[in-house]
Amino acid sequence: QVQLVESGGGLVQAGDSLRLSCAASGRTFSSHAMAWFRQAPGKEREFVAAISSSGGFTDYVASVEGRFTISRDNAKNTVYLQMNSLKPEDTAVYYCAAGYTPQARGRYHYNYWGQGTQVTVSS
């Protein structure tokens, strides 16, 4: 069982940066692939970024490539999402998720989810 708690969201202006954190409980964090998803009002939850259990592989949706960076610290049981050059269209609730399938973009690959953290980008 893995419990996930996100933090770091907030209200920022376009062009600003934020770093989201996701702290995981349990001793199996390092065996899980991790991902960030987001859900804007009235829209489906969408994949943002994923990282393999070792951190050696990362994947991004095209709309954030070059602006967002996913990373993890297995010693701290934490995954991060560094978000730079934020745009109003990045406004959403951001969720972290844990699963066993590497290189996965589908929500159904992830077994554990956090409660989400709100990111709001004003223009």
Steps between C-alpha positions, in 0.01 A plus 500: 500500500628845408356828622581817308477860615557787257608850594637814340205623301389860501405810306768642273527726198576389148872445456558410865624169638370253756633175636253234602596226740339164564599321818437127513461273797602137502817307432427423135527850354822422314335211318220716357489702185362844581302750298329834513156555352285810496133577468360836398136592568268321261780295347628147526798422720803503275852364517774756559824316579633166616823369645624145533571339836873570472453846353683404185205547268267797473210579271301820444189605322591725209337810650744506796814364334788737564315688775432230761746259658407191699751358747506276803703444813456139607683565826232754590206310347415812302428585139513855369363697210693816423278726289656796322357757260152427623207585277132560584417173325708317763230587755369175647502272800821300485506141622791267555457130443695181559498182298708205384485547125792699362454750218127515564274790409164342568328566833410133532868410539519682832373338817548778752403866484545808712225746585628767262638852530357803322715699259355823369685712244369849436564686176 
